[in-house]
Amino acid sequence: MKKYLFIFFLSLGLTARVQGNDLSLPEKNSTGCRMVKIEAERLPDLNIPRCGHSFYYVNDQPTVIGGHTSGFVLTPTIEYFCEGQWHVVPTVYPHDSGGSLLMKSGKILLFGSHEKNLGIGQTFEVEMYNPTDHSSEGFGCLDVKRVMPTAVEPDSGTVIIAGNWYHDDAIEVFNGTSQFTKVKDVTIQRVHPYMLPISNGDVLIFSSHDTHGEIITNTLVDRVQGDAFNVPLFEEWLPLPLDITSPCATDCVIGNPEDKTYLIPILNRNKSQVALAQVCDTIFSLLPTEVPIPMETKWDSISYRTPIVVDRKVKRAYMAGIDKKKHLCVLSIEYDKSPSPLTLYYTDPLPHMGLNHFVLTPQGNLLIAGGTNGVDNNNFSPSNQVWLIPLGDSQEFHTASSTSFPWSVLALAGILLFSVIVLSLLWLRHRHKNRPEMEESDQTAEKDDAELWLRICQLMEEEKPYLDSNFRVTDAARMLDVNRSLLSACINAQAGCTFNQYINRYRVEYAKDLILKQPSIKITTICTESGFNNETSFFRAFKAHTGKTPREWMGSQ
């Protein structure tokens, strides 16, 4: 078979050479921007729908922090994704639209919040979250009570904070231990400001809206150490206003982090066109692009909602938006080329997906978790959906160099068709020759799979490990002395579901038995004794398994 595969891949290599590695004719919008459809992958939902939260990829785990949940109610919780599911841990204080910063120490500083439900008030409260052991410690008090602020760490342990909403703003510094001290007043009151460290330990501070949501009409940029200065670019353009999430300076650095060169989205003052500004020290300039940034799909206009996130390994930057038909749109910018090629990736409509921020995974894909629900787009019904947007190692990027039809496509098609025909004939010959050995191997695999399935079922029925809320696929693999991937594949093949769904079936059946035997039992007791982490997980799993809520199910018995 090796020689057959060699022939096939050799033909693919010739095909790629004919096309210069551009294996398809690109779809383009009216401005000439290349458009590519991608398939978003739905991951397990958050336990708690939330908006106004922070989102990080830290300690090899996606982590969402704070925000508010359904009904615009504060949720003093953190969720981290581990072994196929989200785990909830409490915070000391709520942090709804509060500030956060992943520090160089690996810990996350959390500060400020709405004081009450419905987005009312501000707080002074501060805590530190340790992703290593998922612990939080309240330790200090802001100099100014805040909501919707931003922070940067120009020097290790020292944090600069600015920004506020419906309260006076000022610049303050955290000394890395416990003290928060005012540095200076700001020339303009701002909400969700961009804060970019530059040379000599200074930090730029600017935004498009003031603390009451009004557009800032002047062009001033504040500095922590120096005087405010005017930016001519801001006479025509404004920093793109962001829905909920504060921009993070480390996300939008292009080149080496030491270069302190940033890429930010900007919007012209009549709100008709988005562009990109490159910020190097105190110089703001337009980033030239091959075509204008697309402002619409073939269905409707695009609303861009996120800051820039840069994948420095492949030298691409991303920002995301959504059109009115609920197609997720991710713009890719190849910023190391001039003019920069643009590609707009889009999905099928995702009406219940939230979009306020995303994070970049180590593989170069994007993760979106929670946010304002796409159906009604209000703070009272946030999303709990989590989506993976595949833009990393699994997908190659190609930039079309010509808009005319390349005759080499005909050569590509001929070579590819010939390769497929040859490979198919060789494969059929090989399969016919080796059929007895293959059938014997298949029968052995089926027998092994059936034996493993029997052992899994016996483990669940006899030892009931699912009653432990911390029971994971790795625990089951260890108890059965098998590889976790083999275990998951067996469950998927035999039960038609994931490991977590399989375990939750047992938990729901156990819960149903408890309800029948003890009709007056409390829901919290059922959750604990059945192995669920919380009531949200219990209700979701119960409805998924029975099609009814626990109360509806009890009424049908």
N, C-alpha and C positions, 0 to 999 in steps of 0.2 A: 504493500500500500504506500510505502514511502515515496516510490518513484511516481505513483499516480498523483499524490499530493504535491510533489515537486512540480509536475507538469502544470497542475492547476494554479499554484501560486506564482509560477513563472509567467503564466498567461496573464494573471492579474497584475503582475509587475509591468508587463508590456502595456497593458491597458492603462495603468496609472501614468506610465511614461508618455503615452499618446496624449493624455488629457492634462498633463502637468499636475496630476493629483486632484483635479476637479472632476469628480465622477458623476456630476449631475448638472442639469441646466437650472440655474437659480430662478426662483420666483422673485419678482421685484415689485415695489410699490410705485406710486406715481412720481416720487422724487428720485427713483433709481436705487433705493436702498434694497439690498438683498434681504429676502425674507425666507425663513426656514421653519417649517412646522416641527415641533418636538412633542414627545409624549411625557407629560408630568406623571410621576409615580406617587400614589397616595400611600403615606406611611401611617402607622398607628396614631390615632387621635390623642391630643392632650387630654388629661383627666378633667381639666377645668377650662372651659372656654374663656379666653382672655384677650384684652386689648390694653394698650397703654403700658405694655410690658417691655422689658429688655430681652435681648436674645444674643447668646454667645455660643461659640463652639470652643469649649474649654475642657482640658483634662480628657480629651478624646470623647467628649460627650456633649451633644446639643443641650443647651440649658436655657430655659425661659424663666424670667424673674418678675414677680409682682404683677401689676396691672389691675384691671377690674374685670369682673365676670358678668354673667347675665343679670340684667336689671341695673347695670351701672353700679355694682357693689364691689367694694375693695376686696382683694384676695391676698392676704399676707402669706403667700406661698411661693415656692420655687419648684419647678419640675425639670428633671434631667432624664435623658434617654439612655437606657442601658439594657443590653440583652433583649432587645426587641420590644421594650415597653417603657412608658413614662412613669417615673416615680416622683411622688409629691413629698416635699419636706417643708416645714414652716419657716417663715422669717420672723425676726423679732418685731418688726414693724411692717405695715403695708407700704408698698412703693408703687402707687398708681401714677403714671406719667412722671415718675421721679427720675433722678439722675443715677447713672451707674457707670463704672469704669473698670475694665479688666486691667489690673495693674501689672507691672513688670514682675511682681512677686508671685503672680499666678492667682492671687485672690481678687475678689470683685468688691469694690467699694460701692455701697448703696446709700443714697442720700435724697431726702426730700420726698414729697408725695402730695397728692390731694389729701386734705385732712379728713374729708367725709365722703360718703357715697355721692354719686351724681356729679363728680368732678368739682367739688366745692372746697375752697381753701388751699392752704399750703402748710407744710410742716418743717420743723428743724431736725427731724430724726435721722440718725446715721447708724449704719451697721456695716460689718465686714462679713462676706460670705466666703467660706473656704471650700472650693470644689473637691478637694481631696477627700475630706470626711463629711462633706455636706452639712457643715455646721455654720451657724450664724451667731455673731456677737454684736450687741449694741454697745457703742463705746463713746459717742461724742455728740456734739450739737453744732449745726451750721451757724455761721454768723448771721445769715439772712435766711428766713424760711423761704422755701422754694418749691416750685413745680415746673416741669419742662425745662430743666437746666441742661448744660453740657459740661464735660470735664475733660482735661488732658493731663498727662503726666510727663512734662518736659524733662524732668530729672527724676531719677529713681526715688520713689517715696514721697515726692512733692507733687501735689495735685492742684491745678488751677481750676476754679469753678466760676461760671457766669451763666446768666439767663434766668428768666422767671416768667410767670403768667399771672396777670392781675395782681401784681405786687411789685414793689420797687426792686430794681436790679442793682447789682454791684459786683465787683470782682473780688473773690476771696481765695485764700490759699489754705490747703490742708498740709500740715507739716510731716505727715507720715506716721504719727503716733496717736495724737488725740486732739490737737488744737486746730480750729478753723478761725482764721483771722482775715479781716477785711484788708484788701490791698489798696483799692482806689475806687472811686465812682466811675461809672461809664458815661460816655457822652450821649449815648442813645440807649434807651431801655429796649431789651431784645428778648424774644422767645426762641428757644431751640437754636442758639447761635452756632455757627461753625467756629471752631477753635483750633487753630493750626500753629503748632510750634515752628519757629523759624530760627535764624542764627542768633547767637549770643544769648540763648535762653529766653528769648522773647516769645510772645504768643499773640497771634492775630485773632480778633473777635469781630464777627460780622453776621448779619442776618437780613432777611427780607421783610420781617414783620416785627412790630414792637410788642410790648407785653399785653396789649389789648387787641391784638390781631390786625392793627392798621398797617398798611404798606409804608415802609420807611422811604421817604422821598429824597433824602440827601445821600451822599456817596461816601460817608465817613466809615472808616474801619478803626476800631480801638486796638490798642496795644497794651500789654501788661506793663512793660518797662518804658516804652517810649510814648510820644504823643500820638493822638489820633491823626489819620491822614486821609486824603481824598483818593478814591480809585476811579479814574476816568471811565473804565469799562462799565461801572455801575450807573453811569448816566443813561445808558441804553438797556442794560441788563441787570437783573436781580438774582441773588442766590435762589435756587429753586425752593419754594416753600415745601416743608415736609409735613405729612399728616400727623404722626404721633412720635416717631422715633428721632432722637437727637443724633446728628452725624458723629462718627468716630474718626478722629484724625488718622489713626493707624490704618483704617480701612481704605482710605483714598490716596495713600502714598504711592507714587509711581517711581520706578527706579529703586535705588537702595534707600532704606528708611533714613540713613544719615544725610541723604541729599535734601530732604525736606522740600520735595516738590510734590504738589498735590493736584488732583483733578476733582473739580466740583461741577455739578449741573447748574446751569443758569437759565433764566426765563426772561424774554424781552418784556418791556413794560406794558405792551398791549396784550400780553399773555397768549401770543399766537405761535411762538416758536421757542423750543428748548435748544440750547447749545452747550458747549463745554468750555470751562475756564481752567487754564493751567496757572497755578499759583506757585511762584518760586521766590522765596523770601518776601519782599513787599511788591513784587511785580505781578500784576494780573493781566493775562492775555488770553485771547480766544485760541482754542485748539483747532487747527484746520482739519476738516473732515472731507472725505471724497464726495459725499452728498450731504444735504441737510439732515439733521436728525428727524426721523419719520414722526409725524404728529397724528397719523391715523393708520389703521389697518384697512383692509378692503371692506370691512364691515362698519367701522365707526372710528371716532376720534380716540386718541390714547391720552390717559391721565397718568403722567409719571409721578411716582409717590415715594421713591426711596433715594437715599444718598448713593454715592458711587462706592462700589466694592471692587478692589483691585486684586487680580490673580497675578502676582509678579513672576511666577514661574513661567507662565505662557505669555506674559506681557499683554494682558487683556483686562479691561475694566467693564463692569456691568452696572446697569441701573434698570429698575423694573417699573412697569406701569400696568394698567389694565384698561381695555376699551369698554365702551358702553354695552357691548354684548358679552362682557365678562371673559374675554380671552386674556390670559396672562401674556404680557409682552416683556421680553428681556432683551435689552439692547446691548450688544457686544461691541466694544471699541478697541481696536488694535492700536493702542496709543503710541507704540514705539515707531510707527511709520508715519510719514508726512506726505500728503494728507492721510489721516487715519481712516482705514476702511471700517465700515459699519455693517453689522448684520443684526437684523431684528428676528429673534426667535419668538414663536407664538405657539400657544396650546389650543386645544379645544376649549369651549366655554367651561369655566369652573365657578359656577354661581355662588357656591357657599365658601369659597376660599377667602381668607382674609389677606390683606396685603398692607403692611406698614414697614416691614423690614425683612431682610434676609441675611443669612450668613453663608460664608464660603467654607466648604468642607475641605479637608486635606487633599481629596481627589480632584478638586476643582469644580465640584458640582455646587448647586445652590439649594439651601433649605429655607422654606417659609413655614412659620408656625404661628397659628392664631392670627389676630388682627381684626380689623373692622369687617364684619360679615358682608360679602359682596352682594347679597340680595337686597337688604334695606340700608346698608351702609350707615348704621348708627351705633352709638356706644352702648345701647341697651341689649344688643344681641350679638356679641362678639363670636368669632369662629373658634372652634377647637381643632380645626383640620391642620394637618402637617403634610407638606408636599416636597418631594425631591425633584429638582429641575436638572436634568442630565446634560451638563455642558462641559464635563471634565474629560477624564481619560477615555471614557467609553465613546466619546464623539469627537471626530476630527473637525477642524475648522478650515474652510477654504474660501479664498477671496476670488471672485470672478474678475478676470482681467479684461474682458471684452463683452460688449452687449450684442455683438453680431453672432449669428449661428456658426459655430466652429465645425468645419467639415471633418475634423478629426473625431467628432462624435460617431460618424459612420464607421470609422475604423475601430473605435472603441466597441461599438455594438457587435461588429463582426467578430472581433477577437474574443469578446466575452461569450457570445453565443457558441462559437467553436469550442471554447474551453469547457463550457457546461456540457455540450454533447459528448465530447471526448471523455470527460470525467465520468459522466453517467454510464457510458458503455463499459468503461474499465471497472467501475464500481459494481455493476451488475455481474460482470464476469467474476470478479473477486468474491462477491457474496455467494454466487452459485457454487463456486469451488469450495468455499469454507462454511457452507450452510450447516453441516452436522455439528462442527465445533461451536458455531455461534448459537445454535439452538440449545446445546448442552450448557453453554455459559449463561444464557438467558434463564434457563430453568433453575440453575444454581442460584442466580441472583434473586429470582422470585421466591425460592425456598428460604433463603436467608432473610429476605424482607418479611415474609410471613412469620418466621420464627421471632424476629425482633418485635413485630407488632404484637404478638402474643405476650412477650415479656413486658412490653410497655403496659398493656391492658392489665396484666397481673399485678404489676407494680402499683397502678392507680387503684385497683379494686382492693388489694390486700393492705397496702401501707398508707394509702391516702395522703401522699406528700403534698398534694395541692392545697391542703388545709393550712399550710404555712404560706403566708402572704409573700414571703421572700423566695419561694420556690422558683427556680429559673431553669432554662433548658440545660445550662451547664451542670446543675445539680442532678437533673435526670440522667444526663449522659454519664456522669460519674457513678451514679447508683447502678446503672446498667452496664458500665464498663464499655461504652461505645463512643465513637466520635460524634460530637454534637451536630455536625452537618448531616451525618448519616441518619441520626435520630430525627432531625427536622424533616429530612426528605421522606423518611418512612411514614411519619405522621401525615405529611402532606399528601402522599400517595394513597394511604389507607383510609384516612379520615376526611381528606379533601379540605383541610384547613391548616392554619399555622399552629405552632406549639401553644401560643398563648390562647388562641381560640379553643383548642382542644382542652387545655387545663380549665378554662372558664366554663366549659360544658359540665365538667364534674362539679365545679364549685356551685353552679346554678342548680344542678340536680340535688346537691347536698342542702342548698338553701331552701329549695322547694320542700324537701323532707322536713326541715326544721319548721317551716311555716305550717305545714299540715299537722305536725305533732304539737306545736306550741303556737296557736293562733294569736296570742297576745304578745308574742316576743317582739322586742324592739328592733327596728331596722339596723341600728348600730351594732347590736349583738349579732344579728344575722351576718352582716358584713364581716365582722371579726372572726366568727366561728367558721364561716365558709371559705375564708382565705383571701377575701378582697381587701385591698389597701384602703378603700374609702367608698362612700356611698355612691359617688359619681360612677366609679368603675362598676360597682354592683348593679346599678340601675341600667347602665348601658349594656352590660353583658346579659342581664336577665331579659331585657327587651329583644336583644339580638337572637337569643336562644329560643324564647317562647313566643315572641311577637307581641307580648303584653308587658305592662308594668307589673310589679309585684301585687299591687292592690287589684288590678284588673284580673290577674291570674287567680288570686284568692276568691274573687267574686264568681269565677267560672267553675270552681270546684264544688 
